[in-house]
């Protein structure tokens, strides 16, 4: 099964080797046909601490690194 790749914006870089990425998705509501925006935060592994708040990044699914980290940063988007 292929690994999922998501793109989003870094919202926090306060932790060592970890960033928080806000991923927004848009879809049409099935009944009302209105465009709905939903967002979710993911914690991703950033080994070199090179990404800062506001950076656009792409993250990829991986094996669990810690209790909350299941994503790694691939490249900046």
DOZA-178704 format. One record per atom (N, C-alpha, C): residue number from 0; atom name; x, z, y. Coordinates in Angstrom, 3 decimals. Atoms other than C-alpha are relative to their C-alpha. Last residue first. Example, Ala and Ser with C-alpha at 12.3 -4.5 7.8 and 13.67 -1.06 7.14 Angstrom:
% residues 2
1:N:-0.820:-0.060:-1.190
1:CA:13.670:7.140:-1.060
1:C:-0.770:0.730:1.090
0:N:0.890:0.000:-1.190
0:CA:12.300:7.800:-4.500
0:C:0.900:0.000:1.200
This chain:
% residues 77
76:N:0.877:1.180:-0.021
76:CA:6.304:-0.985:22.401
76:C:0.168:-0.817:1.248
75:N:0.880:-0.081:-1.155
75:CA:9.207:1.412:21.924
75:C:-0.764:-1.310:0.121
74:N:-0.664:0.533:-1.203
74:CA:10.485:1.230:18.394
74:C:-0.918:0.265:1.177
73:N:-0.652:1.227:0.444
73:CA:9.643:2.763:14.975
73:C:0.840:-0.561:1.158
72:N:-0.012:1.003:-1.051
72:CA:8.829:6.389:15.813
72:C:0.763:-1.214:-0.510
71:N:-1.308:0.158:-0.632
71:CA:8.053:8.409:12.704
71:C:-0.093:-1.106:1.048
70:N:-0.272:1.275:-0.653
70:CA:4.701:9.753:11.493
70:C:1.426:-0.004:0.528
69:N:0.112:1.006:1.068
69:CA:3.543:12.514:9.138
69:C:0.278:-1.397:0.531
68:N:-0.609:1.327:-0.232
68:CA:4.446:15.526:11.303
68:C:-0.104:-0.873:-1.241
67:N:0.856:0.895:-0.787
67:CA:2.022:18.493:11.247
67:C:0.551:-1.410:0.163
66:N:1.424:-0.291:0.173
66:CA:3.356:20.844:8.570
66:C:-0.892:-1.006:0.713
65:N:0.289:-1.416:-0.214
65:CA:6.780:19.195:8.501
65:C:-1.504:0.195:-0.181
64:N:-1.276:-0.535:-0.460
64:CA:8.367:15.870:7.523
64:C:-0.136:1.496:0.255
63:N:0.040:-1.163:-0.884
63:CA:5.424:14.598:5.451
63:C:1.400:0.534:0.317
62:N:0.211:-1.210:0.788
62:CA:6.131:11.145:3.988
62:C:0.020:1.208:0.932
61:N:-1.118:-0.334:0.881
61:CA:5.818:8.312:6.477
61:C:-0.382:1.216:-0.839
60:N:0.279:-1.039:0.984
60:CA:3.290:6.455:8.621
60:C:1.232:0.269:-0.853
59:N:0.267:0.470:1.366
59:CA:4.716:4.357:11.437
59:C:-0.221:1.197:-0.913
58:N:-0.308:-0.988:1.029
58:CA:4.719:4.902:15.202
58:C:-0.448:-0.517:-1.359
57:N:0.696:0.343:1.238
57:CA:4.957:2.369:18.019
57:C:0.429:1.016:-1.039
56:N:-0.740:0.019:1.263
56:CA:5.882:3.581:21.488
56:C:-0.878:-0.487:-1.135
55:N:0.859:0.629:0.996
55:CA:4.842:3.235:25.141
55:C:0.815:-0.154:-1.280
54:N:-0.539:1.153:0.728
54:CA:6.822:5.725:27.231
54:C:-1.041:-0.543:-0.977
53:N:0.404:1.250:-0.632
53:CA:4.823:7.969:29.590
53:C:0.515:-1.242:-0.704
52:N:1.433:0.081:-0.322
52:CA:6.562:11.229:28.658
52:C:-0.288:-1.312:0.733
51:N:0.469:-0.932:-1.020
51:CA:10.090:10.620:27.314
51:C:-1.491:-0.219:0.269
50:N:1.250:0.404:-0.628
50:CA:11.558:8.994:24.208
50:C:-0.516:1.093:0.923
49:N:-0.204:0.994:-1.058
49:CA:15.259:9.444:23.385
49:C:-1.284:-0.428:0.705
48:N:0.614:-0.502:-1.241
48:CA:15.116:12.721:21.447
48:C:0.132:-0.995:1.147
47:N:-1.013:-0.024:-1.066
47:CA:17.498:11.251:18.820
47:C:-0.531:0.529:1.332
46:N:-1.268:-0.636:0.383
46:CA:15.454:12.076:15.701
46:C:0.983:0.137:1.155
45:N:-0.900:0.718:-0.903
45:CA:12.007:11.319:17.165
45:C:1.377:0.633:-0.153
44:N:-1.402:-0.395:0.070
44:CA:9.517:12.357:14.466
44:C:0.852:-0.921:0.876
43:N:-0.913:0.941:0.643
43:CA:5.874:11.842:15.420
43:C:1.434:0.493:0.098
42:N:-1.348:-0.522:-0.224
42:CA:2.968:14.146:16.242
42:C:0.956:-0.845:-0.827
41:N:-0.824:-0.099:1.201
41:CA:-0.305:12.235:16.507
41:C:1.351:0.583:0.393
40:N:-1.414:-0.309:-0.191
40:CA:-2.988:12.596:19.155
40:C:0.685:0.125:-1.348
39:N:-0.457:-1.018:0.925
39:CA:-6.342:10.830:18.880
39:C:1.486:0.209:0.241
38:N:-1.433:-0.218:0.032
38:CA:-8.353:8.691:21.255
38:C:0.327:1.145:-0.935
37:N:-0.304:-1.252:0.691
37:CA:-11.758:7.096:21.161
37:C:1.505:0.152:-0.024
36:N:-1.422:-0.317:0.070
36:CA:-13.022:4.482:23.604
36:C:0.164:1.349:-0.690
35:N:-0.291:-1.425:0.033
35:CA:-16.508:3.016:23.026
35:C:1.505:0.186:-0.119
34:N:-1.377:-0.262:0.392
34:CA:-17.573:-0.502:24.001
34:C:0.291:1.493:0.142
33:N:-0.823:-0.363:-1.144
33:CA:-21.373:-0.687:24.091
33:C:1.414:0.271:-0.499
32:N:-0.874:1.131:-0.338
32:CA:-23.272:-2.575:21.383
32:C:0.835:0.267:1.260
31:N:0.141:0.249:-1.434
31:CA:-25.920:0.211:21.346
31:C:0.837:-1.178:0.501
30:N:1.392:0.153:-0.417
30:CA:-26.413:0.228:17.579
30:C:-0.109:-0.422:1.463
29:N:0.797:0.850:0.896
29:CA:-22.975:-0.350:16.030
29:C:-1.434:-0.248:0.479
28:N:0.940:-0.903:0.655
28:CA:-20.992:0.957:19.030
28:C:-0.946:-0.850:-0.848
27:N:1.382:0.123:-0.454
27:CA:-18.293:-1.610:19.752
27:C:-0.877:0.974:-0.781
26:N:0.880:0.699:0.932
26:CA:-14.728:-0.516:19.225
26:C:-1.394:-0.071:0.595
25:N:1.252:0.445:-0.598
25:CA:-11.752:0.692:21.201
25:C:-0.806:-0.756:-1.045
24:N:0.589:1.162:0.653
24:CA:-8.804:2.713:19.898
24:C:-1.338:-0.301:0.653
23:N:1.380:0.282:-0.387
23:CA:-6.510:5.007:21.827
23:C:-0.493:-1.225:-0.750
22:N:0.387:1.338:0.445
22:CA:-3.350:6.549:20.375
22:C:-1.478:-0.192:0.324
21:N:1.437:0.197:-0.147
21:CA:-1.844:9.522:22.222
21:C:-0.324:-1.450:-0.350
20:N:0.395:1.349:-0.407
20:CA:1.655:10.275:20.915
20:C:-1.521:-0.083:0.034
19:N:1.433:0.124:0.209
19:CA:3.175:13.763:20.741
19:C:-0.433:-1.331:0.583
18:N:0.778:0.424:-1.161
18:CA:6.942:13.759:20.351
18:C:-1.475:-0.029:-0.392
17:N:1.423:0.281:0.187
17:CA:9.177:15.673:17.972
17:C:-0.611:-0.469:1.317
16:N:0.187:1.078:0.984
16:CA:12.962:15.915:17.532
16:C:-1.468:-0.313:-0.284
15:N:-1.229:0.634:0.469
15:CA:13.075:19.236:19.478
15:C:-0.343:-0.985:-1.117
14:N:-0.590:-0.506:1.238
14:CA:9.713:20.006:21.061
14:C:1.242:-0.789:-0.397
13:N:-0.571:-1.329:-0.177
13:CA:8.915:19.361:24.738
13:C:0.681:0.533:-1.263
12:N:-1.297:0.095:0.669
12:CA:8.387:15.601:24.415
12:C:0.717:1.351:0.041
11:N:-0.814:-1.216:-0.036
11:CA:4.681:15.415:25.265
11:C:1.300:-0.249:-0.745
10:N:0.607:-0.971:-0.910
10:CA:2.178:12.656:26.124
10:C:0.800:1.289:0.081
9:N:-0.534:-1.347:0.201
9:CA:4.006:9.643:24.654
9:C:-0.625:0.934:1.038
8:N:-0.806:-0.469:-1.125
8:CA:1.772:6.552:24.832
8:C:0.436:1.433:-0.283
7:N:0.593:-0.943:-0.931
7:CA:0.335:4.631:21.890
7:C:0.989:0.407:1.076
6:N:-0.717:-0.032:-1.273
6:CA:0.899:2.051:19.203
6:C:-0.742:0.912:0.957
5:N:0.874:-0.177:-1.147
5:CA:-0.043:2.436:15.543
5:C:0.837:-0.041:1.273
4:N:-0.783:-0.043:-1.234
4:CA:1.656:1.195:12.377
4:C:-0.980:0.057:1.157
3:N:0.696:0.302:-1.249
3:CA:0.064:1.920:9.010
3:C:0.971:0.103:1.169
2:N:0.059:-1.136:-0.914
2:CA:2.277:1.751:5.934
2:C:-0.695:-0.431:1.283
1:N:-0.845:0.059:-1.202
1:CA:1.465:-0.936:3.404
1:C:-0.187:1.224:0.889
0:N:0.839:0.000:-1.181
0:CA:0.000:0.000:0.000
0:C:0.885:0.000:1.246
